[in-house]
Amino acid sequence: MIVDKGIEIKNIYHILCYVFHDWKLLKHYSLNTEKFENVHEFLARLLSSALSKQIKHGLHKDYISVKENIYLLRGKLISGETMNNFMSRRKTFFCEYDSFSENNLINQVLKSIILSMLTDSFISAENKDNLKKYLIFFSDVDDIFLANVNWSYVNTFKVSENYRFLLNICQLVCEGLIVTTDKGDMRFLSSFKVEFIEKLYEKFILEYYRKEHPLLSVSASRVSWALDDNFNDYLPLMKTDIMLRYKDKILIVDAKYYSDIFQHNRGSETVRSSHLYQIFSYVKNEQEAFRSSGCQISGMLLYAKTQDMMNLDLRYAMSGNRIDVRTLDLGKEFIHVSNFLDRIADEFLYSDR
């Protein structure tokens, strides 16, 4: 099944393998052999499988701060509220204390994601039933408004590998598929947000080369401006998506996820000028930094091929540097995707090994 402008659903499984770094866990669930109608069904099954594994080990517990009226002193006494209780003839102390509880932020996020997915019209009744059966284990956990979740803070929690995987799925659903309306309600999109899938695609390319090509130096490095003096006020930062280096060769890759890679003018089609200017600027400024070393710098615009897009394999020689424009077809079996990325490394970096 093809989704999201040409990405095969089972390829999303492989992409997540690289983005999450959760190799053992993802392979354990073996969902890449199943068929799914849409990405919502895929994520619902993935979440159910991970929850099933986690429930056997119990929910994560953490110390949380609790403030309540109790009959015996515990923790810190809040004098003002306690005085009000006694004046109202309520013989209770208002105290603040730490409790080792399942009702912590991580479980609140999980419960809220489950509840949200039960309202998702793109998920079948069968998959909703699979999710619903786990709610009983979250009976003592509060649900929260997902739009207010600070994922940077959530990701600082030290949890098990399986819990980290669960939180990754939650973040994927929250940031990729859920939008908040003007009225404050949440609704599900039919497919991933464009800006989200762009980041996912870029991250996948980067992490693929990191894992599969250990001989390469792989980074998302900054390129310095080749200045004649030190004046750089108001100059924008040049941060590459992917920079690959092997010995005296460097390939700068700009990963693009666009529905149309061409700009149209009076019936003619050309590569988007802004994209070409950007990669050209990266290459020429990086070349200047390595001018004395003889390092060979190349660049590539690597577009994710959409359903209606033609395959491109364009090669340009520009001022002594090579710049290519290519398309990566994510609608094919993943072995073809893998082979395509491997051939790029062979052609640009390993050719003289």
C-alpha positions as CSV (number, residue, x, y, z in Angstrom):
1,M,0.0,0.0,0.0
2,I,1.4,3.4,-1.1
3,V,0.9,6.4,1.3
4,D,2.2,9.8,1.9
5,K,3.0,10.9,-1.7
6,G,4.7,7.7,-2.6
7,I,6.2,6.1,0.5
8,E,5.3,2.4,0.9
9,I,3.9,1.8,4.4
10,K,6.3,-1.0,5.1
11,N,9.1,1.3,4.2
12,I,8.0,3.6,7.0
13,Y,8.8,0.6,9.3
14,H,12.4,0.5,7.9
15,I,12.7,4.3,8.1
16,L,11.7,4.2,11.8
17,C,14.4,1.5,12.4
18,Y,17.0,4.0,11.4
19,V,15.5,7.1,13.0
20,F,14.7,5.5,16.3
21,H,17.8,3.3,16.5
22,D,15.6,0.6,18.0
23,W,16.7,-2.3,16.0
24,K,16.1,-5.2,18.3
25,L,12.7,-3.9,19.4
26,L,11.4,-3.1,15.9
27,K,12.6,-6.4,14.5
28,H,10.9,-8.1,17.5
29,Y,7.5,-6.8,16.4
30,S,8.0,-8.0,12.8
31,L,5.3,-5.7,11.4
32,N,7.1,-5.3,8.1
33,T,5.5,-8.5,6.9
34,E,1.9,-7.3,7.5
35,K,-0.3,-5.3,5.2
36,F,-1.8,-2.0,6.4
37,E,-4.4,0.2,4.8
38,N,-2.8,3.4,6.1
39,V,-0.1,4.7,8.4
40,H,-2.7,5.1,11.2
41,E,-3.3,1.4,11.2
42,F,0.4,0.7,11.1
43,L,1.1,2.9,14.2
44,A,-1.9,1.5,16.1
45,R,-0.5,-2.0,15.6
46,L,3.0,-1.0,16.5
47,L,1.7,0.7,19.7
48,S,-0.4,-2.3,20.6
49,S,2.6,-4.6,20.2
50,A,4.9,-2.5,22.3
51,L,2.2,-2.1,25.0
52,S,1.7,-5.8,25.1
53,K,5.4,-6.3,25.8
54,Q,5.6,-3.5,28.4
55,I,2.5,-4.5,30.4
56,K,4.2,-7.8,31.2
57,H,6.9,-5.9,33.0
58,G,4.6,-3.3,34.6
59,L,4.2,0.4,34.1
60,H,7.0,2.8,34.8
61,K,6.8,4.3,38.3
62,D,8.4,7.6,39.4
63,Y,8.3,10.0,42.3
64,I,5.7,12.7,41.9
65,S,4.7,15.6,44.1
66,V,1.3,15.2,45.7
67,K,-0.7,17.9,47.6
68,E,-3.8,16.7,49.5
69,N,-5.7,16.7,52.7
70,I,-4.8,13.7,54.9
71,Y,-5.5,12.7,58.5
72,L,-1.8,12.0,59.4
73,L,1.1,14.3,58.9
74,R,3.2,13.4,55.9
75,G,6.0,15.2,54.1
76,K,5.7,19.0,54.2
77,L,2.8,20.7,56.1
78,I,1.1,23.6,54.2
79,S,0.2,25.7,57.2
80,G,-2.3,28.2,55.5
81,E,-4.5,25.5,54.0
82,T,-4.3,23.4,57.2
83,M,-5.4,26.3,59.3
84,N,-8.4,26.8,57.0
85,N,-9.3,23.1,57.5
86,F,-9.2,23.4,61.3
87,M,-11.2,26.6,61.2
88,S,-13.8,24.8,59.1
89,R,-13.8,21.9,61.6
90,R,-12.2,19.6,59.1
91,K,-9.6,17.7,61.1
92,T,-7.2,17.1,58.2
93,F,-3.7,18.3,57.4
94,F,-2.9,19.8,54.0
95,C,0.5,18.3,53.1
96,E,2.9,18.0,50.2
97,Y,4.8,14.8,49.8
98,D,6.5,12.6,47.2
99,S,4.7,9.5,46.1
100,F,6.2,6.6,44.1
101,S,3.4,6.4,41.5
102,E,2.3,5.2,38.1
103,N,0.6,8.6,37.6
104,N,3.6,10.3,36.1
105,L,4.0,12.3,32.9
106,I,5.3,9.4,30.8
107,N,2.2,7.2,31.5
108,Q,-0.1,10.2,31.2
109,V,1.3,10.7,27.7
110,L,0.8,7.0,26.8
111,K,-2.8,7.0,28.2
112,S,-3.7,10.2,26.3
113,I,-2.3,8.8,23.1
114,I,-4.4,5.6,23.4
115,L,-7.5,7.7,24.1
116,S,-6.8,9.9,21.2
117,M,-6.3,7.0,18.8
118,L,-9.6,5.6,19.8
119,T,-11.2,8.6,18.2
120,D,-9.2,8.3,15.0
121,S,-11.5,7.5,12.1
122,F,-8.6,6.1,10.1
123,I,-8.2,3.2,12.6
124,S,-10.3,0.0,12.3
125,A,-12.6,-1.2,15.1
126,E,-10.4,-4.2,15.5
127,N,-7.2,-2.2,16.1
128,K,-9.2,0.2,18.4
129,D,-10.3,-2.8,20.5
130,N,-6.7,-4.0,20.7
131,L,-5.7,-0.6,22.1
132,K,-8.7,-0.2,24.4
133,K,-7.9,-3.4,26.4
134,Y,-4.8,-1.7,27.7
135,L,-6.6,1.2,29.3
136,I,-7.5,-0.9,32.4
137,F,-3.8,-0.8,33.3
138,F,-3.9,3.0,33.2
139,S,-6.9,3.3,35.6
140,D,-4.8,5.3,38.2
141,V,-3.2,7.5,35.5
142,D,-4.6,10.9,34.5
143,D,-5.0,11.9,30.9
144,I,-3.6,15.2,29.6
145,F,-3.9,17.6,26.7
146,L,-1.4,16.3,24.2
147,A,-0.9,19.7,22.5
148,N,0.8,20.9,25.8
149,V,3.4,18.1,25.9
150,N,7.0,19.3,26.0
151,W,8.7,16.5,24.1
152,S,12.2,17.9,24.8
153,Y,11.4,17.4,28.5
154,V,9.7,14.0,28.1
155,N,12.8,12.7,26.3
156,T,15.0,13.5,29.3
157,F,13.4,10.8,31.4
158,K,15.6,7.7,31.9
159,V,13.4,4.8,31.0
160,S,13.8,1.3,29.5
161,E,14.4,0.7,25.8
162,N,10.8,-0.5,25.3
163,Y,9.4,2.6,27.1
164,R,11.6,4.8,24.9
165,F,10.2,3.1,21.9
166,L,6.7,3.7,23.2
167,L,7.4,7.4,23.7
168,N,8.9,7.6,20.2
169,I,5.6,6.3,18.7
170,C,3.7,8.7,20.8
171,Q,5.8,11.6,19.6
172,L,5.4,10.4,16.0
173,V,1.6,10.4,16.3
174,C,1.5,13.7,18.1
175,E,3.8,15.7,15.9
176,G,3.1,14.0,12.6
177,L,-0.6,13.2,12.6
178,I,-2.5,15.4,15.1
179,V,-3.4,19.1,14.6
180,T,-5.2,21.4,17.1
181,T,-8.1,23.4,15.7
182,D,-8.9,27.0,16.5
183,K,-11.4,25.8,19.1
184,G,-8.7,23.8,20.9
185,D,-10.0,20.4,19.7
186,M,-7.6,17.8,18.2
187,R,-8.1,16.0,15.0
188,F,-6.1,13.5,12.9
189,L,-4.7,14.2,9.5
190,S,-5.1,11.5,6.8
191,S,-1.3,11.3,6.4
192,F,1.9,12.9,8.0
193,K,2.3,16.6,8.0
194,V,4.5,17.7,5.1
195,E,7.1,19.5,7.4
196,F,7.2,16.4,9.7
197,I,7.8,13.9,6.9
198,E,10.5,16.2,5.5
199,K,12.4,16.0,8.8
200,L,11.8,12.2,9.0
201,Y,13.1,11.7,5.4
202,E,16.2,13.8,6.1
203,K,16.9,12.0,9.4
204,F,16.5,8.6,7.8
205,I,19.2,9.4,5.1
206,L,21.6,10.6,7.8
207,E,21.1,7.6,10.1
208,Y,21.2,5.1,7.2
209,Y,24.7,6.2,6.3
210,R,25.8,6.3,9.9
211,K,24.7,2.7,10.5
212,E,25.4,1.0,7.1
213,H,28.6,2.8,6.2
214,P,30.9,2.9,9.3
215,L,33.9,3.9,7.1
216,L,32.3,7.3,6.4
217,S,32.4,10.4,8.6
218,V,28.7,11.3,8.7
219,S,27.3,14.5,10.1
220,A,24.9,17.4,9.6
221,S,27.8,19.9,9.6
222,R,27.9,23.6,9.1
223,V,29.6,25.2,6.2
224,S,31.6,28.3,6.8
225,W,31.4,31.3,4.5
226,A,34.6,31.8,2.4
227,L,35.2,35.4,3.5
228,D,38.0,37.7,2.4
229,D,37.9,39.3,5.9
230,N,36.3,38.4,9.2
231,F,33.1,40.4,8.7
232,N,30.2,38.0,8.9
233,D,27.4,40.1,10.5
234,Y,23.9,39.1,9.3
235,L,25.1,36.3,7.2
236,P,22.8,33.2,7.5
237,L,24.1,30.0,8.8
238,M,24.8,27.3,6.3
239,K,23.8,24.0,7.9
240,T,23.9,20.9,5.7
241,D,21.3,18.1,5.9
242,I,24.0,15.3,5.4
243,M,27.7,15.6,4.9
244,L,29.6,12.4,4.0
245,R,33.3,12.2,4.0
246,Y,35.8,9.4,3.1
247,K,39.5,10.3,3.0
248,D,39.9,13.2,0.5
249,K,36.3,13.1,-0.8
250,I,33.2,14.9,0.6
251,L,29.6,14.7,-0.6
252,I,27.1,17.2,0.7
253,V,23.5,15.9,0.4
254,D,20.4,18.2,0.6
255,A,17.4,15.9,1.2
256,K,14.2,17.3,-0.2
257,Y,10.6,16.1,0.2
258,Y,8.6,18.0,-2.4
259,S,5.5,17.2,-4.4
260,D,7.0,18.9,-7.5
261,I,10.8,19.4,-7.8
262,F,10.5,21.6,-10.9
263,Q,9.6,25.3,-11.2
264,H,7.4,26.1,-14.2
265,N,7.7,29.2,-16.4
266,R,5.9,29.6,-19.7
267,G,5.7,25.9,-20.4
268,S,9.3,25.1,-19.5
269,E,10.4,23.1,-16.5
270,T,13.7,23.7,-14.6
271,V,15.1,22.5,-11.3
272,R,14.1,24.8,-8.5
273,S,16.6,27.6,-8.6
274,S,16.6,28.2,-4.8
275,H,17.5,24.5,-4.2
276,L,20.3,24.6,-6.8
277,Y,21.7,27.9,-5.5
278,Q,21.7,26.5,-2.0
279,I,23.6,23.3,-2.8
280,F,26.0,25.2,-5.1
281,S,26.7,27.7,-2.3
282,Y,27.4,24.8,0.2
283,V,29.8,23.1,-2.2
284,K,31.8,26.2,-3.3
285,N,32.2,27.5,0.2
286,E,33.3,24.1,1.5
287,Q,35.7,23.7,-1.4
288,E,37.3,27.0,-0.5
289,A,37.9,25.7,3.0
290,F,39.7,22.7,1.6
291,R,41.5,24.5,-1.2
292,S,45.0,23.8,-0.1
293,S,44.3,20.1,0.8
294,G,43.0,19.1,-2.6
295,C,39.9,17.5,-1.1
296,Q,37.2,16.8,-3.7
297,I,33.8,18.3,-2.9
298,S,30.5,17.2,-4.6
299,G,26.9,18.0,-3.9
300,M,23.6,16.4,-4.5
301,L,19.9,17.3,-4.3
302,L,18.2,14.1,-3.3
303,Y,14.4,14.3,-3.7
304,A,12.0,11.7,-2.3
305,K,10.2,10.6,-5.5
306,T,6.4,11.2,-5.3
307,Q,3.8,9.1,-7.2
308,D,3.6,11.5,-10.1
309,M,7.3,12.4,-10.3
310,M,9.6,11.2,-13.0
311,N,12.9,9.5,-12.1
312,L,15.7,12.0,-12.3
313,D,19.4,11.4,-12.6
314,L,21.0,14.7,-13.6
315,R,24.7,15.5,-13.4
316,Y,26.2,19.0,-13.7
317,A,29.8,20.1,-13.7
318,M,29.9,23.6,-12.1
319,S,33.1,25.6,-11.7
320,G,35.2,22.4,-11.1
321,N,32.7,20.6,-8.8
322,R,30.1,18.0,-9.5
323,I,26.5,18.6,-8.5
324,D,23.8,15.9,-9.1
325,V,20.0,16.0,-8.9
326,R,18.4,12.6,-8.2
327,T,15.2,11.0,-6.9
328,L,14.9,8.3,-4.3
329,D,11.9,6.1,-4.9
330,L,10.5,5.1,-1.5
331,G,7.6,3.3,-3.2
332,K,9.8,0.4,-4.1
333,E,10.9,-2.5,-1.9
334,F,13.3,-1.4,0.8
335,I,16.1,-3.5,-0.8
336,H,16.0,-1.1,-3.8
337,V,16.1,1.9,-1.5
338,S,19.1,0.5,0.3
339,N,20.9,-0.4,-2.9
340,F,20.3,3.1,-4.3
341,L,21.9,4.8,-1.2
342,D,24.8,2.3,-1.3
343,R,25.5,3.1,-4.9
344,I,25.7,6.8,-4.1
345,A,28.5,6.1,-1.5
346,D,30.3,3.8,-4.0
347,E,30.1,6.4,-6.8
348,F,31.1,9.5,-5.0
349,L,33.3,8.4,-2.1
350,Y,34.6,4.8,-2.5
351,S,35.4,4.9,-6.2
352,D,39.2,4.9,-5.7
353,R,39.4,2.4,-2.9
